[in-house]
Amino acid sequence: MSHTPFIIGAYSIGAIVLLWCAFAPLLRKKSITRDIRRLVQVEERSRDTNT
């Protein structure tokens, strides 16, 4: 019995997890940056209406 399919499966799962750990913060950074820009726009609009 060959263990090759199990070894390939384990390495594949490991590679997927490592790739996710590398790219997830980048996706999160884009989302946070977008949220901050929205908040800044809301604050600027509120300042303009109060002045």
CHARMM-style PDB file with segment names, atoms N, HN, CA, C and O in Angstrom:
ATOM      1  N   MET     1       0.832  -1.173   0.000  1.00  0.00      PROA
ATOM      2  CA  MET     1       0.000   0.000   0.000  1.00  0.00      PROA
ATOM      3  C   MET     1       0.885   1.248   0.000  1.00  0.00      PROA
ATOM      4  O   MET     1       1.801   1.385   0.811  1.00  0.00      PROA
ATOM      5  N   SER     2       0.588   2.133  -0.915  1.00  0.00      PROA
ATOM      6  HN  SER     2      -0.156   2.022  -1.573  1.00  0.00      PROA
ATOM      7  CA  SER     2       1.380   3.346  -1.047  1.00  0.00      PROA
ATOM      8  C   SER     2       0.774   4.475  -0.208  1.00  0.00      PROA
ATOM      9  O   SER     2      -0.443   4.653  -0.172  1.00  0.00      PROA
ATOM     10  N   HSD     3       1.622   5.213   0.446  1.00  0.00      PROA
ATOM     11  HN  HSD     3       2.611   5.068   0.417  1.00  0.00      PROA
ATOM     12  CA  HSD     3       1.185   6.330   1.273  1.00  0.00      PROA
ATOM     13  C   HSD     3       1.207   7.658   0.514  1.00  0.00      PROA
ATOM     14  O   HSD     3       0.922   8.710   1.086  1.00  0.00      PROA
ATOM     15  N   THR     4       1.542   7.604  -0.759  1.00  0.00      PROA
ATOM     16  HN  THR     4       1.774   6.749  -1.223  1.00  0.00      PROA
ATOM     17  CA  THR     4       1.693   8.817  -1.552  1.00  0.00      PROA
ATOM     18  C   THR     4       0.438   9.684  -1.557  1.00  0.00      PROA
ATOM     19  O   THR     4       0.568  10.893  -1.366  1.00  0.00      PROA
ATOM     20  N   PRO     5      -0.765   9.155  -1.761  1.00  0.00      PROA
ATOM     21  CA  PRO     5      -1.949  10.034  -1.764  1.00  0.00      PROA
ATOM     22  C   PRO     5      -2.143  10.776  -0.436  1.00  0.00      PROA
ATOM     23  O   PRO     5      -2.546  11.939  -0.427  1.00  0.00      PROA
ATOM     24  N   PHE     6      -1.860  10.112   0.664  1.00  0.00      PROA
ATOM     25  HN  PHE     6      -1.533   9.167   0.657  1.00  0.00      PROA
ATOM     26  CA  PHE     6      -2.006  10.755   1.966  1.00  0.00      PROA
ATOM     27  C   PHE     6      -0.977  11.868   2.153  1.00  0.00      PROA
ATOM     28  O   PHE     6      -1.285  12.933   2.687  1.00  0.00      PROA
ATOM     29  N   ILE     7       0.239  11.603   1.706  1.00  0.00      PROA
ATOM     30  HN  ILE     7       0.489  10.738   1.272  1.00  0.00      PROA
ATOM     31  CA  ILE     7       1.300  12.601   1.829  1.00  0.00      PROA
ATOM     32  C   ILE     7       0.984  13.809   0.951  1.00  0.00      PROA
ATOM     33  O   ILE     7       1.133  14.947   1.394  1.00  0.00      PROA
ATOM     34  N   ILE     8       0.554  13.580  -0.275  1.00  0.00      PROA
ATOM     35  HN  ILE     8       0.433  12.655  -0.635  1.00  0.00      PROA
ATOM     36  CA  ILE     8       0.195  14.680  -1.170  1.00  0.00      PROA
ATOM     37  C   ILE     8      -0.985  15.468  -0.595  1.00  0.00      PROA
ATOM     38  O   ILE     8      -0.998  16.698  -0.656  1.00  0.00      PROA
ATOM     39  N   GLY     9      -1.957  14.776  -0.047  1.00  0.00      PROA
ATOM     40  HN  GLY     9      -1.946  13.777   0.002  1.00  0.00      PROA
ATOM     41  CA  GLY     9      -3.103  15.444   0.572  1.00  0.00      PROA
ATOM     42  C   GLY     9      -2.688  16.316   1.745  1.00  0.00      PROA
ATOM     43  O   GLY     9      -3.157  17.445   1.884  1.00  0.00      PROA
ATOM     44  N   ALA    10      -1.809  15.792   2.587  1.00  0.00      PROA
ATOM     45  HN  ALA    10      -1.428  14.874   2.474  1.00  0.00      PROA
ATOM     46  CA  ALA    10      -1.360  16.550   3.754  1.00  0.00      PROA
ATOM     47  C   ALA    10      -0.575  17.791   3.333  1.00  0.00      PROA
ATOM     48  O   ALA    10      -0.772  18.869   3.893  1.00  0.00      PROA
ATOM     49  N   TYR    11       0.305  17.647   2.359  1.00  0.00      PROA
ATOM     50  HN  TYR    11       0.466  16.771   1.904  1.00  0.00      PROA
ATOM     51  CA  TYR    11       1.057  18.801   1.874  1.00  0.00      PROA
ATOM     52  C   TYR    11       0.138  19.817   1.207  1.00  0.00      PROA
ATOM     53  O   TYR    11       0.353  21.022   1.336  1.00  0.00      PROA
ATOM     54  N   SER    12      -0.871  19.350   0.504  1.00  0.00      PROA
ATOM     55  HN  SER    12      -1.046  18.371   0.399  1.00  0.00      PROA
ATOM     56  CA  SER    12      -1.817  20.258  -0.152  1.00  0.00      PROA
ATOM     57  C   SER    12      -2.595  21.066   0.880  1.00  0.00      PROA
ATOM     58  O   SER    12      -2.735  22.282   0.748  1.00  0.00      PROA
ATOM     59  N   ILE    13      -3.095  20.395   1.893  1.00  0.00      PROA
ATOM     60  HN  ILE    13      -2.982  19.407   1.999  1.00  0.00      PROA
ATOM     61  CA  ILE    13      -3.830  21.096   2.952  1.00  0.00      PROA
ATOM     62  C   ILE    13      -2.917  22.099   3.654  1.00  0.00      PROA
ATOM     63  O   ILE    13      -3.328  23.223   3.941  1.00  0.00      PROA
ATOM     64  N   GLY    14      -1.696  21.697   3.925  1.00  0.00      PROA
ATOM     65  HN  GLY    14      -1.362  20.784   3.691  1.00  0.00      PROA
ATOM     66  CA  GLY    14      -0.735  22.604   4.559  1.00  0.00      PROA
ATOM     67  C   GLY    14      -0.452  23.822   3.703  1.00  0.00      PROA
ATOM     68  O   GLY    14      -0.368  24.937   4.218  1.00  0.00      PROA
ATOM     69  N   ALA    15      -0.303  23.622   2.404  1.00  0.00      PROA
ATOM     70  HN  ALA    15      -0.371  22.716   1.986  1.00  0.00      PROA
ATOM     71  CA  ALA    15      -0.037  24.743   1.494  1.00  0.00      PROA
ATOM     72  C   ALA    15      -1.226  25.697   1.446  1.00  0.00      PROA
ATOM     73  O   ALA    15      -1.048  26.914   1.429  1.00  0.00      PROA
ATOM     74  N   ILE    16      -2.429  25.150   1.425  1.00  0.00      PROA
ATOM     75  HN  ILE    16      -2.574  24.161   1.439  1.00  0.00      PROA
ATOM     76  CA  ILE    16      -3.636  25.993   1.399  1.00  0.00      PROA
ATOM     77  C   ILE    16      -3.725  26.828   2.674  1.00  0.00      PROA
ATOM     78  O   ILE    16      -4.034  28.018   2.619  1.00  0.00      PROA
ATOM     79  N   VAL    17      -3.457  26.212   3.810  1.00  0.00      PROA
ATOM     80  HN  VAL    17      -3.205  25.245   3.854  1.00  0.00      PROA
ATOM     81  CA  VAL    17      -3.509  26.943   5.085  1.00  0.00      PROA
ATOM     82  C   VAL    17      -2.454  28.038   5.111  1.00  0.00      PROA
ATOM     83  O   VAL    17      -2.737  29.153   5.549  1.00  0.00      PROA
ATOM     84  N   LEU    18      -1.252  27.746   4.654  1.00  0.00      PROA
ATOM     85  HN  LEU    18      -1.022  26.841   4.298  1.00  0.00      PROA
ATOM     86  CA  LEU    18      -0.192  28.752   4.641  1.00  0.00      PROA
ATOM     87  C   LEU    18      -0.528  29.906   3.696  1.00  0.00      PROA
ATOM     88  O   LEU    18      -0.282  31.068   4.020  1.00  0.00      PROA
ATOM     89  N   LEU    19      -1.086  29.590   2.538  1.00  0.00      PROA
ATOM     90  HN  LEU    19      -1.286  28.647   2.274  1.00  0.00      PROA
ATOM     91  CA  LEU    19      -1.486  30.651   1.605  1.00  0.00      PROA
ATOM     92  C   LEU    19      -2.578  31.527   2.210  1.00  0.00      PROA
ATOM     93  O   LEU    19      -2.545  32.750   2.072  1.00  0.00      PROA
ATOM     94  N   TRP    20      -3.542  30.905   2.877  1.00  0.00      PROA
ATOM     95  HN  TRP    20      -3.569  29.912   2.990  1.00  0.00      PROA
ATOM     96  CA  TRP    20      -4.603  31.684   3.517  1.00  0.00      PROA
ATOM     97  C   TRP    20      -4.013  32.592   4.605  1.00  0.00      PROA
ATOM     98  O   TRP    20      -4.421  33.745   4.738  1.00  0.00      PROA
ATOM     99  N   CYS    21      -3.074  32.082   5.365  1.00  0.00      PROA
ATOM    100  HN  CYS    21      -2.742  31.145   5.256  1.00  0.00      PROA
ATOM    101  CA  CYS    21      -2.455  32.892   6.416  1.00  0.00      PROA
ATOM    102  C   CYS    21      -1.675  34.066   5.825  1.00  0.00      PROA
ATOM    103  O   CYS    21      -1.519  35.097   6.481  1.00  0.00      PROA
ATOM    104  N   ALA    22      -1.192  33.922   4.613  1.00  0.00      PROA
ATOM    105  HN  ALA    22      -1.319  33.085   4.081  1.00  0.00      PROA
ATOM    106  CA  ALA    22      -0.452  35.004   3.963  1.00  0.00      PROA
ATOM    107  C   ALA    22      -1.386  36.042   3.361  1.00  0.00      PROA
ATOM    108  O   ALA    22      -1.083  37.233   3.420  1.00  0.00      PROA
ATOM    109  N   PHE    23      -2.520  35.630   2.780  1.00  0.00      PROA
ATOM    110  HN  PHE    23      -2.766  34.662   2.733  1.00  0.00      PROA
ATOM    111  CA  PHE    23      -3.377  36.550   2.046  1.00  0.00      PROA
ATOM    112  C   PHE    23      -4.519  37.131   2.875  1.00  0.00      PROA
ATOM    113  O   PHE    23      -5.039  38.187   2.516  1.00  0.00      PROA
ATOM    114  N   ALA    24      -4.918  36.509   3.933  1.00  0.00      PROA
ATOM    115  HN  ALA    24      -4.495  35.651   4.225  1.00  0.00      PROA
ATOM    116  CA  ALA    24      -6.035  37.006   4.747  1.00  0.00      PROA
ATOM    117  C   ALA    24      -5.758  38.401   5.317  1.00  0.00      PROA
ATOM    118  O   ALA    24      -6.653  39.245   5.276  1.00  0.00      PROA
ATOM    119  N   PRO    25      -4.570  38.682   5.844  1.00  0.00      PROA
ATOM    120  CA  PRO    25      -4.325  40.042   6.349  1.00  0.00      PROA
ATOM    121  C   PRO    25      -4.406  41.107   5.251  1.00  0.00      PROA
ATOM    122  O   PRO    25      -4.837  42.231   5.509  1.00  0.00      PROA
ATOM    123  N   LEU    26      -3.996  40.760   4.040  1.00  0.00      PROA
ATOM    124  HN  LEU    26      -3.646  39.847   3.830  1.00  0.00      PROA
ATOM    125  CA  LEU    26      -4.087  41.725   2.941  1.00  0.00      PROA
ATOM    126  C   LEU    26      -5.535  42.067   2.632  1.00  0.00      PROA
ATOM    127  O   LEU    26      -5.867  43.231   2.408  1.00  0.00      PROA
ATOM    128  N   LEU    27      -6.389  41.069   2.618  1.00  0.00      PROA
ATOM    129  HN  LEU    27      -6.120  40.124   2.799  1.00  0.00      PROA
ATOM    130  CA  LEU    27      -7.811  41.311   2.374  1.00  0.00      PROA
ATOM    131  C   LEU    27      -8.418  42.120   3.514  1.00  0.00      PROA
ATOM    132  O   LEU    27      -9.232  43.013   3.282  1.00  0.00      PROA
ATOM    133  N   ARG    28      -8.027  41.811   4.727  1.00  0.00      PROA
ATOM    134  HN  ARG    28      -7.365  41.085   4.916  1.00  0.00      PROA
ATOM    135  CA  ARG    28      -8.530  42.538   5.892  1.00  0.00      PROA
ATOM    136  C   ARG    28      -8.072  43.990   5.856  1.00  0.00      PROA
ATOM    137  O   ARG    28      -8.827  44.886   6.232  1.00  0.00      PROA
ATOM    138  N   LYS    29      -6.841  44.233   5.407  1.00  0.00      PROA
ATOM    139  HN  LYS    29      -6.227  43.505   5.101  1.00  0.00      PROA
ATOM    140  CA  LYS    29      -6.309  45.592   5.331  1.00  0.00      PROA
ATOM    141  C   LYS    29      -7.122  46.425   4.355  1.00  0.00      PROA
ATOM    142  O   LYS    29      -7.416  47.587   4.635  1.00  0.00      PROA
ATOM    143  N   LYS    30      -7.492  45.854   3.218  1.00  0.00      PROA
ATOM    144  HN  LYS    30      -7.253  44.910   2.991  1.00  0.00      PROA
ATOM    145  CA  LYS    30      -8.307  46.584   2.244  1.00  0.00      PROA
ATOM    146  C   LYS    30      -9.643  46.971   2.857  1.00  0.00      PROA
ATOM    147  O   LYS    30     -10.104  48.099   2.677  1.00  0.00      PROA
ATOM    148  N   SER    31     -10.259  46.063   3.567  1.00  0.00      PROA
ATOM    149  HN  SER    31      -9.884  45.148   3.713  1.00  0.00      PROA
ATOM    150  CA  SER    31     -11.553  46.328   4.188  1.00  0.00      PROA
ATOM    151  C   SER    31     -11.441  47.418   5.250  1.00  0.00      PROA
ATOM    152  O   SER    31     -12.287  48.310   5.313  1.00  0.00      PROA
ATOM    153  N   ILE    32     -10.417  47.354   6.072  1.00  0.00      PROA
ATOM    154  HN  ILE    32      -9.730  46.629   6.021  1.00  0.00      PROA
ATOM    155  CA  ILE    32     -10.239  48.348   7.127  1.00  0.00      PROA
ATOM    156  C   ILE    32      -9.952  49.715   6.522  1.00  0.00      PROA
ATOM    157  O   ILE    32     -10.474  50.721   7.004  1.00  0.00      PROA
ATOM    158  N   THR    33      -9.133  49.771   5.477  1.00  0.00      PROA
ATOM    159  HN  THR    33      -8.709  48.954   5.086  1.00  0.00      PROA
ATOM    160  CA  THR    33      -8.825  51.031   4.813  1.00  0.00      PROA
ATOM    161  C   THR    33     -10.096  51.650   4.238  1.00  0.00      PROA
ATOM    162  O   THR    33     -10.304  52.859   4.348  1.00  0.00      PROA
ATOM    163  N   ARG    34     -10.935  50.836   3.633  1.00  0.00      PROA
ATOM    164  HN  ARG    34     -10.766  49.854   3.544  1.00  0.00      PROA
ATOM    165  CA  ARG    34     -12.196  51.319   3.070  1.00  0.00      PROA
ATOM    166  C   ARG    34     -13.093  51.887   4.171  1.00  0.00      PROA
ATOM    167  O   ARG    34     -13.710  52.936   3.990  1.00  0.00      PROA
ATOM    168  N   ASP    35     -13.164  51.202   5.301  1.00  0.00      PROA
ATOM    169  HN  ASP    35     -12.663  50.349   5.449  1.00  0.00      PROA
ATOM    170  CA  ASP    35     -13.981  51.672   6.421  1.00  0.00      PROA
ATOM    171  C   ASP    35     -13.465  52.999   6.971  1.00  0.00      PROA
ATOM    172  O   ASP    35     -14.257  53.887   7.286  1.00  0.00      PROA
ATOM    173  N   ILE    36     -12.170  53.140   7.087  1.00  0.00      PROA
ATOM    174  HN  ILE    36     -11.526  52.418   6.831  1.00  0.00      PROA
ATOM    175  CA  ILE    36     -11.586  54.378   7.603  1.00  0.00      PROA
ATOM    176  C   ILE    36     -11.884  55.533   6.648  1.00  0.00      PROA
ATOM    177  O   ILE    36     -12.215  56.632   7.093  1.00  0.00      PROA
ATOM    178  N   ARG    37     -11.769  55.298   5.348  1.00  0.00      PROA
ATOM    179  HN  ARG    37     -11.500  54.406   4.986  1.00  0.00      PROA
ATOM    180  CA  ARG    37     -12.079  56.356   4.382  1.00  0.00      PROA
ATOM    181  C   ARG    37     -13.531  56.797   4.502  1.00  0.00      PROA
ATOM    182  O   ARG    37     -13.826  57.991   4.434  1.00  0.00      PROA
ATOM    183  N   ARG    38     -14.440  55.843   4.681  1.00  0.00      PROA
ATOM    184  HN  ARG    38     -14.200  54.873   4.736  1.00  0.00      PROA
ATOM    185  CA  ARG    38     -15.854  56.190   4.856  1.00  0.00      PROA
ATOM    186  C   ARG    38     -16.065  57.034   6.102  1.00  0.00      PROA
ATOM    187  O   ARG    38     -16.805  58.016   6.067  1.00  0.00      PROA
ATOM    188  N   LEU    39     -15.425  56.663   7.197  1.00  0.00      PROA
ATOM    189  HN  LEU    39     -14.823  55.865   7.226  1.00  0.00      PROA
ATOM    190  CA  LEU    39     -15.569  57.421   8.434  1.00  0.00      PROA
ATOM    191  C   LEU    39     -15.032  58.844   8.284  1.00  0.00      PROA
ATOM    192  O   LEU    39     -15.629  59.790   8.798  1.00  0.00      PROA
ATOM    193  N   VAL    40     -13.919  58.998   7.589  1.00  0.00      PROA
ATOM    194  HN  VAL    40     -13.434  58.229   7.171  1.00  0.00      PROA
ATOM    195  CA  VAL    40     -13.347  60.327   7.364  1.00  0.00      PROA
ATOM    196  C   VAL    40     -14.311  61.168   6.536  1.00  0.00      PROA
ATOM    197  O   VAL    40     -14.512  62.345   6.835  1.00  0.00      PROA
ATOM    198  N   GLN    41     -14.907  60.589   5.508  1.00  0.00      PROA
ATOM    199  HN  GLN    41     -14.744  59.633   5.264  1.00  0.00      PROA
ATOM    200  CA  GLN    41     -15.869  61.324   4.683  1.00  0.00      PROA
ATOM    201  C   GLN    41     -17.077  61.754   5.501  1.00  0.00      PROA
ATOM    202  O   GLN    41     -17.557  62.878   5.353  1.00  0.00      PROA
ATOM    203  N   VAL    42     -17.568  60.882   6.354  1.00  0.00      PROA
ATOM    204  HN  VAL    42     -17.178  59.969   6.474  1.00  0.00      PROA
ATOM    205  CA  VAL    42     -18.721  61.221   7.194  1.00  0.00      PROA
ATOM    206  C   VAL    42     -18.371  62.369   8.135  1.00  0.00      PROA
ATOM    207  O   VAL    42     -19.168  63.291   8.309  1.00  0.00      PROA
ATOM    208  N   GLU    43     -17.184  62.322   8.742  1.00  0.00      PROA
ATOM    209  HN  GLU    43     -16.537  61.574   8.601  1.00  0.00      PROA
ATOM    210  CA  GLU    43     -16.767  63.392   9.636  1.00  0.00      PROA
ATOM    211  C   GLU    43     -16.616  64.712   8.901  1.00  0.00      PROA
ATOM    212  O   GLU    43     -17.000  65.757   9.426  1.00  0.00      PROA
ATOM    213  N   GLU    44     -16.058  64.681   7.681  1.00  0.00      PROA
ATOM    214  HN  GLU    44     -15.746  63.832   7.255  1.00  0.00      PROA
ATOM    215  CA  GLU    44     -15.900  65.909   6.901  1.00  0.00      PROA
ATOM    216  C   GLU    44     -17.257  66.496   6.541  1.00  0.00      PROA
ATOM    217  O   GLU    44     -17.440  67.712   6.595  1.00  0.00      PROA
ATOM    218  N   ARG    45     -18.201  65.651   6.178  1.00  0.00      PROA
ATOM    219  HN  ARG    45     -18.052  64.663   6.135  1.00  0.00      PROA
ATOM    220  CA  ARG    45     -19.539  66.129   5.855  1.00  0.00      PROA
ATOM    221  C   ARG    45     -20.221  66.748   7.069  1.00  0.00      PROA
ATOM    222  O   ARG    45     -20.904  67.766   6.958  1.00  0.00      PROA
ATOM    223  N   SER    46     -20.027  66.122   8.231  1.00  0.00      PROA
ATOM    224  HN  SER    46     -19.472  65.295   8.321  1.00  0.00      PROA
ATOM    225  CA  SER    46     -20.660  66.662   9.429  1.00  0.00      PROA
ATOM    226  C   SER    46     -20.031  67.998   9.825  1.00  0.00      PROA
ATOM    227  O   SER    46     -20.730  68.876  10.332  1.00  0.00      PROA
ATOM    228  N   ARG    47     -18.735  68.166   9.605  1.00  0.00      PROA
ATOM    229  HN  ARG    47     -18.168  67.453   9.193  1.00  0.00      PROA
ATOM    230  CA  ARG    47     -18.078  69.438   9.878  1.00  0.00      PROA
ATOM    231  C   ARG    47     -18.583  70.523   8.938  1.00  0.00      PROA
ATOM    232  O   ARG    47     -18.795  71.661   9.356  1.00  0.00      PROA
ATOM    233  N   ASP    48     -18.777  70.172   7.657  1.00  0.00      PROA
ATOM    234  HN  ASP    48     -18.605  69.247   7.317  1.00  0.00      PROA
ATOM    235  CA  ASP    48     -19.249  71.134   6.676  1.00  0.00      PROA
ATOM    236  C   ASP    48     -20.654  71.625   7.004  1.00  0.00      PROA
ATOM    237  O   ASP    48     -20.949  72.806   6.823  1.00  0.00      PROA
ATOM    238  N   THR    49     -21.510  70.756   7.475  1.00  0.00      PROA
ATOM    239  HN  THR    49     -21.271  69.796   7.623  1.00  0.00      PROA
ATOM    240  CA  THR    49     -22.883  71.144   7.796  1.00  0.00      PROA
ATOM    241  C   THR    49     -22.956  71.917   9.097  1.00  0.00      PROA
ATOM    242  O   THR    49     -23.877  72.714   9.276  1.00  0.00      PROA
ATOM    243  N   ASN    50     -22.013  71.711  10.018  1.00  0.00      PROA
ATOM    244  HN  ASN    50     -21.265  71.064   9.872  1.00  0.00      PROA
ATOM    245  CA  ASN    50     -22.021  72.421  11.302  1.00  0.00      PROA
ATOM    246  C   ASN    50     -21.390  73.788  11.207  1.00  0.00      PROA
ATOM    247  O   ASN    50     -21.610  74.625  12.082  1.00  0.00      PROA
ATOM    248  N   THR    51     -20.625  74.038  10.189  1.00  0.00      PROA
ATOM    249  HN  THR    51     -20.446  73.358   9.478  1.00  0.00      PROA
ATOM    250  CA  THR    51     -19.904  75.309  10.063  1.00  0.00      PROA
ATOM    251  C   THR    51     -20.729  76.353   9.409  1.00  0.00      PROA
ATOM    252  OT1 THR    51     -20.269  77.481   9.228  1.00  0.00      PROA
TER     253      THR     51
END
